[in-house]
Amino acid sequence: MKTFSRFLKNESGATAIEYGLIAALISVALVAGATSLGTSIGTTFNNVGTQMDKGVTKSQ
């Protein structure tokens, strides 16, 4: 009985799970942010490249 009550009072496993969930949520947020930023930067570079192509074509 003493072992069982000691088992119920032990919260180290719950704490580890909480830290794991926090780390997972942070990871998901970082991946989502990086994906969004990467798409935005890619679009910007494509627009710059298009404008440069237009400039080269006009100068020839």
Phi and psi restraints in degrees (range 20) as a CNS / XPLOR table:
assign (resid 1 and name C) (resid 2 and name N)
       (resid 2 and name CA) (resid 2 and name C) 1.0 -64.8 20.0 2
assign (resid 2 and name N) (resid 2 and name CA)
       (resid 2 and name C) (resid 3 and name N) 1.0 -39.4 20.0 2
assign (resid 2 and name C) (resid 3 and name N)
       (resid 3 and name CA) (resid 3 and name C) 1.0 -64.8 20.0 2
assign (resid 3 and name N) (resid 3 and name CA)
       (resid 3 and name C) (resid 4 and name N) 1.0 -40.7 20.0 2
assign (resid 3 and name C) (resid 4 and name N)
       (resid 4 and name CA) (resid 4 and name C) 1.0 -65.0 20.0 2
assign (resid 4 and name N) (resid 4 and name CA)
       (resid 4 and name C) (resid 5 and name N) 1.0 -43.2 20.0 2
assign (resid 4 and name C) (resid 5 and name N)
       (resid 5 and name CA) (resid 5 and name C) 1.0 -67.7 20.0 2
assign (resid 5 and name N) (resid 5 and name CA)
       (resid 5 and name C) (resid 6 and name N) 1.0 -34.3 20.0 2
assign (resid 5 and name C) (resid 6 and name N)
       (resid 6 and name CA) (resid 6 and name C) 1.0 -67.3 20.0 2
assign (resid 6 and name N) (resid 6 and name CA)
       (resid 6 and name C) (resid 7 and name N) 1.0 -36.4 20.0 2
assign (resid 6 and name C) (resid 7 and name N)
       (resid 7 and name CA) (resid 7 and name C) 1.0 -63.8 20.0 2
assign (resid 7 and name N) (resid 7 and name CA)
       (resid 7 and name C) (resid 8 and name N) 1.0 -40.5 20.0 2
assign (resid 7 and name C) (resid 8 and name N)
       (resid 8 and name CA) (resid 8 and name C) 1.0 -68.7 20.0 2
assign (resid 8 and name N) (resid 8 and name CA)
       (resid 8 and name C) (resid 9 and name N) 1.0 -30.3 20.0 2
assign (resid 8 and name C) (resid 9 and name N)
       (resid 9 and name CA) (resid 9 and name C) 1.0 -80.8 20.0 2
assign (resid 9 and name N) (resid 9 and name CA)
       (resid 9 and name C) (resid 10 and name N) 1.0 -17.9 20.0 2
assign (resid 9 and name C) (resid 10 and name N)
       (resid 10 and name CA) (resid 10 and name C) 1.0 -74.4 20.0 2
assign (resid 10 and name N) (resid 10 and name CA)
       (resid 10 and name C) (resid 11 and name N) 1.0 118.1 20.0 2
assign (resid 10 and name C) (resid 11 and name N)
       (resid 11 and name CA) (resid 11 and name C) 1.0 -113.7 20.0 2
assign (resid 11 and name N) (resid 11 and name CA)
       (resid 11 and name C) (resid 12 and name N) 1.0 11.2 20.0 2
assign (resid 11 and name C) (resid 12 and name N)
       (resid 12 and name CA) (resid 12 and name C) 1.0 -65.5 20.0 2
assign (resid 12 and name N) (resid 12 and name CA)
       (resid 12 and name C) (resid 13 and name N) 1.0 -34.8 20.0 2
assign (resid 12 and name C) (resid 13 and name N)
       (resid 13 and name CA) (resid 13 and name C) 1.0 -66.7 20.0 2
assign (resid 13 and name N) (resid 13 and name CA)
       (resid 13 and name C) (resid 14 and name N) 1.0 -41.0 20.0 2
assign (resid 13 and name C) (resid 14 and name N)
       (resid 14 and name CA) (resid 14 and name C) 1.0 -64.7 20.0 2
assign (resid 14 and name N) (resid 14 and name CA)
       (resid 14 and name C) (resid 15 and name N) 1.0 -39.2 20.0 2
assign (resid 14 and name C) (resid 15 and name N)
       (resid 15 and name CA) (resid 15 and name C) 1.0 -64.5 20.0 2
assign (resid 15 and name N) (resid 15 and name CA)
       (resid 15 and name C) (resid 16 and name N) 1.0 -42.0 20.0 2
assign (resid 15 and name C) (resid 16 and name N)
       (resid 16 and name CA) (resid 16 and name C) 1.0 -63.1 20.0 2
assign (resid 16 and name N) (resid 16 and name CA)
       (resid 16 and name C) (resid 17 and name N) 1.0 -39.9 20.0 2
assign (resid 16 and name C) (resid 17 and name N)
       (resid 17 and name CA) (resid 17 and name C) 1.0 -64.8 20.0 2
assign (resid 17 and name N) (resid 17 and name CA)
       (resid 17 and name C) (resid 18 and name N) 1.0 -41.4 20.0 2
assign (resid 17 and name C) (resid 18 and name N)
       (resid 18 and name CA) (resid 18 and name C) 1.0 -62.2 20.0 2
assign (resid 18 and name N) (resid 18 and name CA)
       (resid 18 and name C) (resid 19 and name N) 1.0 -44.4 20.0 2
assign (resid 18 and name C) (resid 19 and name N)
       (resid 19 and name CA) (resid 19 and name C) 1.0 -63.3 20.0 2
assign (resid 19 and name N) (resid 19 and name CA)
       (resid 19 and name C) (resid 20 and name N) 1.0 -37.4 20.0 2
assign (resid 19 and name C) (resid 20 and name N)
       (resid 20 and name CA) (resid 20 and name C) 1.0 -64.3 20.0 2
assign (resid 20 and name N) (resid 20 and name CA)
       (resid 20 and name C) (resid 21 and name N) 1.0 -41.3 20.0 2
assign (resid 20 and name C) (resid 21 and name N)
       (resid 21 and name CA) (resid 21 and name C) 1.0 -66.3 20.0 2
assign (resid 21 and name N) (resid 21 and name CA)
       (resid 21 and name C) (resid 22 and name N) 1.0 -40.1 20.0 2
assign (resid 21 and name C) (resid 22 and name N)
       (resid 22 and name CA) (resid 22 and name C) 1.0 -63.0 20.0 2
assign (resid 22 and name N) (resid 22 and name CA)
       (resid 22 and name C) (resid 23 and name N) 1.0 -44.6 20.0 2
assign (resid 22 and name C) (resid 23 and name N)
       (resid 23 and name CA) (resid 23 and name C) 1.0 -62.0 20.0 2
assign (resid 23 and name N) (resid 23 and name CA)
       (resid 23 and name C) (resid 24 and name N) 1.0 -39.6 20.0 2
assign (resid 23 and name C) (resid 24 and name N)
       (resid 24 and name CA) (resid 24 and name C) 1.0 -65.4 20.0 2
assign (resid 24 and name N) (resid 24 and name CA)
       (resid 24 and name C) (resid 25 and name N) 1.0 -42.0 20.0 2
assign (resid 24 and name C) (resid 25 and name N)
       (resid 25 and name CA) (resid 25 and name C) 1.0 -65.7 20.0 2
assign (resid 25 and name N) (resid 25 and name CA)
       (resid 25 and name C) (resid 26 and name N) 1.0 -39.9 20.0 2
assign (resid 25 and name C) (resid 26 and name N)
       (resid 26 and name CA) (resid 26 and name C) 1.0 -63.8 20.0 2
assign (resid 26 and name N) (resid 26 and name CA)
       (resid 26 and name C) (resid 27 and name N) 1.0 -40.9 20.0 2
assign (resid 26 and name C) (resid 27 and name N)
       (resid 27 and name CA) (resid 27 and name C) 1.0 -62.7 20.0 2
assign (resid 27 and name N) (resid 27 and name CA)
       (resid 27 and name C) (resid 28 and name N) 1.0 -43.8 20.0 2
assign (resid 27 and name C) (resid 28 and name N)
       (resid 28 and name CA) (resid 28 and name C) 1.0 -62.8 20.0 2
assign (resid 28 and name N) (resid 28 and name CA)
       (resid 28 and name C) (resid 29 and name N) 1.0 -41.6 20.0 2
assign (resid 28 and name C) (resid 29 and name N)
       (resid 29 and name CA) (resid 29 and name C) 1.0 -64.5 20.0 2
assign (resid 29 and name N) (resid 29 and name CA)
       (resid 29 and name C) (resid 30 and name N) 1.0 -40.8 20.0 2
assign (resid 29 and name C) (resid 30 and name N)
       (resid 30 and name CA) (resid 30 and name C) 1.0 -65.1 20.0 2
assign (resid 30 and name N) (resid 30 and name CA)
       (resid 30 and name C) (resid 31 and name N) 1.0 -42.6 20.0 2
assign (resid 30 and name C) (resid 31 and name N)
       (resid 31 and name CA) (resid 31 and name C) 1.0 -65.3 20.0 2
assign (resid 31 and name N) (resid 31 and name CA)
       (resid 31 and name C) (resid 32 and name N) 1.0 -42.9 20.0 2
assign (resid 31 and name C) (resid 32 and name N)
       (resid 32 and name CA) (resid 32 and name C) 1.0 -63.7 20.0 2
assign (resid 32 and name N) (resid 32 and name CA)
       (resid 32 and name C) (resid 33 and name N) 1.0 -43.0 20.0 2
assign (resid 32 and name C) (resid 33 and name N)
       (resid 33 and name CA) (resid 33 and name C) 1.0 -65.3 20.0 2
assign (resid 33 and name N) (resid 33 and name CA)
       (resid 33 and name C) (resid 34 and name N) 1.0 -42.2 20.0 2
assign (resid 33 and name C) (resid 34 and name N)
       (resid 34 and name CA) (resid 34 and name C) 1.0 -66.3 20.0 2
assign (resid 34 and name N) (resid 34 and name CA)
       (resid 34 and name C) (resid 35 and name N) 1.0 -38.5 20.0 2
assign (resid 34 and name C) (resid 35 and name N)
       (resid 35 and name CA) (resid 35 and name C) 1.0 -64.6 20.0 2
assign (resid 35 and name N) (resid 35 and name CA)
       (resid 35 and name C) (resid 36 and name N) 1.0 -45.6 20.0 2
assign (resid 35 and name C) (resid 36 and name N)
       (resid 36 and name CA) (resid 36 and name C) 1.0 -64.2 20.0 2
assign (resid 36 and name N) (resid 36 and name CA)
       (resid 36 and name C) (resid 37 and name N) 1.0 -45.1 20.0 2
assign (resid 36 and name C) (resid 37 and name N)
       (resid 37 and name CA) (resid 37 and name C) 1.0 -65.2 20.0 2
assign (resid 37 and name N) (resid 37 and name CA)
       (resid 37 and name C) (resid 38 and name N) 1.0 -40.3 20.0 2
assign (resid 37 and name C) (resid 38 and name N)
       (resid 38 and name CA) (resid 38 and name C) 1.0 -62.3 20.0 2
assign (resid 38 and name N) (resid 38 and name CA)
       (resid 38 and name C) (resid 39 and name N) 1.0 -41.1 20.0 2
assign (resid 38 and name C) (resid 39 and name N)
       (resid 39 and name CA) (resid 39 and name C) 1.0 -64.7 20.0 2
assign (resid 39 and name N) (resid 39 and name CA)
       (resid 39 and name C) (resid 40 and name N) 1.0 -42.5 20.0 2
assign (resid 39 and name C) (resid 40 and name N)
       (resid 40 and name CA) (resid 40 and name C) 1.0 -64.6 20.0 2
assign (resid 40 and name N) (resid 40 and name CA)
       (resid 40 and name C) (resid 41 and name N) 1.0 -43.4 20.0 2
assign (resid 40 and name C) (resid 41 and name N)
       (resid 41 and name CA) (resid 41 and name C) 1.0 -66.5 20.0 2
assign (resid 41 and name N) (resid 41 and name CA)
       (resid 41 and name C) (resid 42 and name N) 1.0 -39.5 20.0 2
assign (resid 41 and name C) (resid 42 and name N)
       (resid 42 and name CA) (resid 42 and name C) 1.0 -61.4 20.0 2
assign (resid 42 and name N) (resid 42 and name CA)
       (resid 42 and name C) (resid 43 and name N) 1.0 -42.2 20.0 2
assign (resid 42 and name C) (resid 43 and name N)
       (resid 43 and name CA) (resid 43 and name C) 1.0 -63.6 20.0 2
assign (resid 43 and name N) (resid 43 and name CA)
       (resid 43 and name C) (resid 44 and name N) 1.0 -41.5 20.0 2
assign (resid 43 and name C) (resid 44 and name N)
       (resid 44 and name CA) (resid 44 and name C) 1.0 -62.4 20.0 2
assign (resid 44 and name N) (resid 44 and name CA)
       (resid 44 and name C) (resid 45 and name N) 1.0 -45.6 20.0 2
assign (resid 44 and name C) (resid 45 and name N)
       (resid 45 and name CA) (resid 45 and name C) 1.0 -64.8 20.0 2
assign (resid 45 and name N) (resid 45 and name CA)
       (resid 45 and name C) (resid 46 and name N) 1.0 -37.4 20.0 2
assign (resid 45 and name C) (resid 46 and name N)
       (resid 46 and name CA) (resid 46 and name C) 1.0 -63.4 20.0 2
assign (resid 46 and name N) (resid 46 and name CA)
       (resid 46 and name C) (resid 47 and name N) 1.0 -41.1 20.0 2
assign (resid 46 and name C) (resid 47 and name N)
       (resid 47 and name CA) (resid 47 and name C) 1.0 -65.0 20.0 2
assign (resid 47 and name N) (resid 47 and name CA)
       (resid 47 and name C) (resid 48 and name N) 1.0 -42.0 20.0 2
assign (resid 47 and name C) (resid 48 and name N)
       (resid 48 and name CA) (resid 48 and name C) 1.0 -63.3 20.0 2
assign (resid 48 and name N) (resid 48 and name CA)
       (resid 48 and name C) (resid 49 and name N) 1.0 -43.7 20.0 2
assign (resid 48 and name C) (resid 49 and name N)
       (resid 49 and name CA) (resid 49 and name C) 1.0 -61.4 20.0 2
assign (resid 49 and name N) (resid 49 and name CA)
       (resid 49 and name C) (resid 50 and name N) 1.0 -40.3 20.0 2
assign (resid 49 and name C) (resid 50 and name N)
       (resid 50 and name CA) (resid 50 and name C) 1.0 -64.0 20.0 2
assign (resid 50 and name N) (resid 50 and name CA)
       (resid 50 and name C) (resid 51 and name N) 1.0 -43.9 20.0 2
assign (resid 50 and name C) (resid 51 and name N)
       (resid 51 and name CA) (resid 51 and name C) 1.0 -65.5 20.0 2
assign (resid 51 and name N) (resid 51 and name CA)
       (resid 51 and name C) (resid 52 and name N) 1.0 -37.1 20.0 2
assign (resid 51 and name C) (resid 52 and name N)
       (resid 52 and name CA) (resid 52 and name C) 1.0 -67.2 20.0 2
assign (resid 52 and name N) (resid 52 and name CA)
       (resid 52 and name C) (resid 53 and name N) 1.0 -40.0 20.0 2
assign (resid 52 and name C) (resid 53 and name N)
       (resid 53 and name CA) (resid 53 and name C) 1.0 -61.3 20.0 2
assign (resid 53 and name N) (resid 53 and name CA)
       (resid 53 and name C) (resid 54 and name N) 1.0 -41.0 20.0 2
assign (resid 53 and name C) (resid 54 and name N)
       (resid 54 and name CA) (resid 54 and name C) 1.0 -62.8 20.0 2
assign (resid 54 and name N) (resid 54 and name CA)
       (resid 54 and name C) (resid 55 and name N) 1.0 -40.8 20.0 2
assign (resid 54 and name C) (resid 55 and name N)
       (resid 55 and name CA) (resid 55 and name C) 1.0 -65.4 20.0 2
assign (resid 55 and name N) (resid 55 and name CA)
       (resid 55 and name C) (resid 56 and name N) 1.0 -39.9 20.0 2
assign (resid 55 and name C) (resid 56 and name N)
       (resid 56 and name CA) (resid 56 and name C) 1.0 -67.7 20.0 2
assign (resid 56 and name N) (resid 56 and name CA)
       (resid 56 and name C) (resid 57 and name N) 1.0 -40.5 20.0 2
assign (resid 56 and name C) (resid 57 and name N)
       (resid 57 and name CA) (resid 57 and name C) 1.0 -65.2 20.0 2
assign (resid 57 and name N) (resid 57 and name CA)
       (resid 57 and name C) (resid 58 and name N) 1.0 -39.8 20.0 2
assign (resid 57 and name C) (resid 58 and name N)
       (resid 58 and name CA) (resid 58 and name C) 1.0 -67.9 20.0 2
assign (resid 58 and name N) (resid 58 and name CA)
       (resid 58 and name C) (resid 59 and name N) 1.0 -34.1 20.0 2
assign (resid 58 and name C) (resid 59 and name N)
       (resid 59 and name CA) (resid 59 and name C) 1.0 -78.2 20.0 2
assign (resid 59 and name N) (resid 59 and name CA)
       (resid 59 and name C) (resid 60 and name N) 1.0 -12.2 20.0 2
